Amino acid sequence: MSFDRAALATAIRNGERRALARAITLVESTRADHRRHAEELLESLLPDTGRAVRIGISGVPGVGKSTFIEAFGQYVIDRGHKVAVLAIDPSSQRTGGSILGDKTRMEHLSRRPEAFIRPSPAGATLGGVARRTREAGLLCEAAGFDVILTETVGVGQSETAVADMVDLFMLLLLPGGGDELQGIKKGIVELADLVVVNKADGDLLMAARLAVAEYQHALSLLRPATGDWRTPVLMCSAVTGSGLEDVWAAIDRYRTSQGDAGTLAARRAEQAASWMWSEIRETLVDTFRAEPTIKAALPSLEERVRAGTLPPTIAALTLLNRFLSRA
């Protein structure tokens, strides 16, 4: 991949989609030279970022995240915005493969010139968020997209990863009421800045209304996720489009209230520091695994740990001592 940082940065600022796609491929690469180029590019584009609203979207399987994002994305575009969707595909723990089919699941949205959809494999990253999702979001902001939607794999893994990179964390739920709430980890609910009951149409409309009331009661017992913001519980139908206006209005109220209070700026500053430490941890692990003495010793020690003949703590200390004394 040839690299002209200035030319690529200019193309991204001009909103050229092919340049944006190429840049995201660059930041997702694990090659050392690509990483250096990516870092240079991000540093040059950083002044062009920070003006978008960053929204994380999660929900239980079958809640209709992709259908919601397609409908919501088109609603927002129709109101003069540009929408980037960073959709995280679940990766197989056995093969490492992922579906990467979000453009087929969001067929209508993907045809809009004001939309950009980028699927990325989750890999082994905690929370189902691709390791370079943050960087991809910054590139989209530099390209002029002012609404960034990050779709996570779903409830079941730690969702703190996506909450640490967005302004507002939205949890989509089904019209199942309190019974469904019992199946969702309390920590995930506590992260939500906005709860939306989807599929509020047809025979499920009454159930959705009841669910909203039950979720409102449940959330009243929890501490607010952000400052003094009381998490709203809304309902919508991604199929009919009803309720999308209320969702967007709630997001606008959130940004206004948190911006005026200085909470949003403080949150982003904290997220930047968290991002730095996350990068340190992941880079250290990569460097550790790549060290020749570790690569040579790791298989046998790991096998003994699996067999129960060596305590994990001793194996870890053995490897760490080898790594620290390699010089």
Backbone hydrogen bonds, N-H to C=O, Kabsch-Sander energy under -0.5 kcal/mol:
donor,donor_aa,acceptor,acceptor_aa,energy
8,L,4,D,-2.7
9,A,5,R,-2.8
10,T,6,A,-2.2
11,A,7,A,-2.3
12,I,8,L,-2.2
13,R,9,A,-2.4
14,N,10,T,-1.6
15,G,12,I,-1.9
16,E,11,A,-2.4
17,R,15,G,-0.6
20,L,16,E,-2.0
21,A,17,R,-2.7
22,R,18,R,-2.2
23,A,19,A,-2.3
24,I,20,L,-2.3
25,T,21,A,-2.1
26,L,22,R,-1.9
27,V,23,A,-2.3
28,E,24,I,-1.7
29,S,25,T,-0.8
29,S,26,L,-0.8
35,R,31,R,-2.5
36,R,32,A,-1.9
37,H,33,D,-2.1
38,A,34,H,-2.7
39,E,35,R,-2.4
40,E,36,R,-2.0
41,L,37,H,-2.5
42,L,38,A,-2.8
43,E,39,E,-2.1
44,S,40,E,-1.8
45,L,41,L,-1.6
46,L,42,L,-1.2
48,D,45,L,-2.2
49,T,46,L,-1.8
53,V,146,D,-2.4
54,R,52,A,-0.6
55,I,53,V,-0.6
55,I,148,I,-3.2
56,G,168,L,-2.8
57,I,150,T,-3.0
58,S,170,M,-2.3
60,V,172,L,-0.9
63,V,60,V,-1.8
68,F,64,G,-2.6
69,I,65,K,-2.9
70,E,66,S,-2.3
71,A,67,T,-2.2
72,F,68,F,-3.5
73,G,69,I,-2.8
74,Q,70,E,-1.8
75,Y,71,A,-2.0
76,V,72,F,-2.5
77,I,73,G,-2.2
78,D,74,Q,-2.3
79,R,76,V,-1.1
80,G,77,I,-2.1
81,H,76,V,-1.4
83,V,114,E,-1.9
84,A,147,V,-2.7
85,V,116,F,-3.2
86,L,84,A,-0.6
86,L,149,L,-3.1
87,A,85,V,-0.9
87,A,118,R,-1.2
88,I,86,L,-0.6
88,I,151,E,-2.2
89,D,87,A,-0.7
89,D,120,S,-2.7
92,S,97,G,-3.6
96,G,92,S,-1.6
99,I,90,P,-0.6
104,T,101,G,-0.8
105,R,101,G,-1.5
106,M,102,D,-1.5
107,E,104,T,-0.6
110,S,106,M,-2.5
111,R,107,E,-0.6
111,R,108,H,-0.9
112,R,109,L,-1.5
115,A,112,R,-1.7
116,F,83,V,-2.0
118,R,85,V,-3.1
118,R,116,F,-0.5
120,S,87,A,-2.3
122,A,89,D,-2.9
125,T,122,A,-1.4
128,G,125,T,-1.6
129,V,126,L,-0.6
130,A,128,G,-0.5
133,T,130,A,-2.0
136,A,132,R,-2.4
137,G,133,T,-2.3
138,L,134,R,-1.9
139,L,135,E,-2.1
140,C,136,A,-2.1
141,E,137,G,-2.1
142,A,138,L,-2.4
143,A,139,L,-1.4
144,G,141,E,-1.7
145,F,140,C,-2.2
146,D,82,K,-0.8
146,D,144,G,-0.6
147,V,82,K,-1.6
148,I,53,V,-2.7
149,L,84,A,-3.1
149,L,147,V,-0.6
150,T,55,I,-2.9
150,T,148,I,-0.6
151,E,86,L,-1.8
151,E,149,L,-0.6
152,T,57,I,-2.3
152,T,150,T,-0.5
155,V,59,G,-1.2
156,G,157,Q,-0.8
157,Q,154,G,-1.0
161,A,158,S,-0.5
163,A,159,E,-1.8
164,D,160,T,-1.5
165,M,162,V,-1.8
166,V,162,V,-0.5
167,D,54,R,-2.1
168,L,54,R,-1.9
170,M,56,G,-3.5
170,M,168,L,-0.6
171,L,194,L,-2.6
172,L,58,S,-3.1
172,L,170,M,-0.6
173,L,196,V,-2.6
176,G,174,L,-3.0
177,G,174,L,-0.5
179,D,176,G,-0.6
180,E,177,G,-0.8
181,L,177,G,-1.3
182,Q,178,G,-1.6
183,G,179,D,-0.5
183,G,180,E,-1.4
184,I,181,L,-1.4
188,I,185,K,-0.9
189,V,185,K,-1.6
190,E,186,K,-2.3
191,L,187,G,-0.7
191,L,188,I,-0.7
192,A,188,I,-0.6
192,A,189,V,-1.2
193,D,169,F,-2.9
194,L,169,F,-1.4
195,V,232,P,-2.4
196,V,171,L,-2.5
197,V,234,L,-3.3
198,N,173,L,-2.6
198,N,196,V,-0.8
200,A,236,C,-2.4
201,D,199,K,-1.8
204,L,201,D,-1.9
205,L,202,G,-1.5
208,A,204,L,-2.5
209,R,205,L,-1.9
210,L,206,M,-2.1
211,A,207,A,-2.3
212,V,208,A,-2.4
213,A,209,R,-1.7
214,E,210,L,-2.2
215,Y,211,A,-2.9
216,Q,212,V,-2.4
217,H,213,A,-1.9
218,A,214,E,-2.4
219,L,215,Y,-2.9
220,S,216,Q,-1.4
221,L,217,H,-0.5
221,L,218,A,-1.1
222,L,219,L,-1.5
229,W,226,T,-2.4
231,T,229,W,-0.7
234,L,195,V,-2.8
234,L,232,P,-0.5
236,C,197,V,-2.6
237,S,242,S,-2.7
241,G,237,S,-2.5
244,L,241,G,-1.3
247,V,243,G,-1.8
248,W,244,L,-2.4
249,A,245,E,-2.2
250,A,246,D,-2.2
251,I,247,V,-2.0
252,D,248,W,-2.2
253,R,249,A,-2.4
254,Y,250,A,-2.3
255,R,251,I,-2.4
256,T,252,D,-2.2
257,S,253,R,-2.8
258,Q,254,Y,-2.7
259,G,255,R,-2.0
260,D,256,T,-2.4
261,A,257,S,-1.5
262,G,259,G,-0.8
263,T,258,Q,-1.2
264,L,258,Q,-1.8
266,A,262,G,-1.7
267,R,263,T,-2.5
268,R,264,L,-2.3
269,A,265,A,-2.1
270,E,266,A,-2.2
271,Q,267,R,-2.3
272,A,268,R,-2.2
273,A,269,A,-1.8
274,S,270,E,-2.3
275,W,271,Q,-2.7
276,M,272,A,-2.0
277,W,273,A,-2.0
278,S,274,S,-2.4
279,E,275,W,-2.5
280,I,276,M,-2.1
281,R,277,W,-2.5
282,E,278,S,-2.6
283,T,279,E,-2.5
284,L,280,I,-2.3
285,V,281,R,-2.1
286,D,282,E,-2.3
287,T,283,T,-2.6
288,F,284,L,-2.6
289,R,285,V,-2.7
290,A,286,D,-1.7
291,E,287,T,-1.0
291,E,288,F,-0.8
294,I,291,E,-0.6
295,K,291,E,-2.7
296,A,292,P,-2.0
297,A,293,T,-1.6
298,L,294,I,-2.9
301,L,297,A,-1.9
302,E,298,L,-2.9
303,E,299,P,-2.1
304,R,300,S,-2.0
305,V,301,L,-2.0
306,R,302,E,-2.4
307,A,303,E,-2.0
308,G,304,R,-0.7
308,G,305,V,-0.9
309,T,304,R,-2.1
310,L,304,R,-1.1
315,A,311,P,-2.1
316,A,312,P,-2.7
317,L,313,T,-2.4
318,T,314,I,-2.4
319,L,315,A,-2.2
320,L,316,A,-2.8
321,N,317,L,-2.6
322,R,318,T,-1.8
323,F,319,L,-2.4
324,L,320,L,-2.8
325,S,321,N,-1.6
326,R,323,F,-1.0
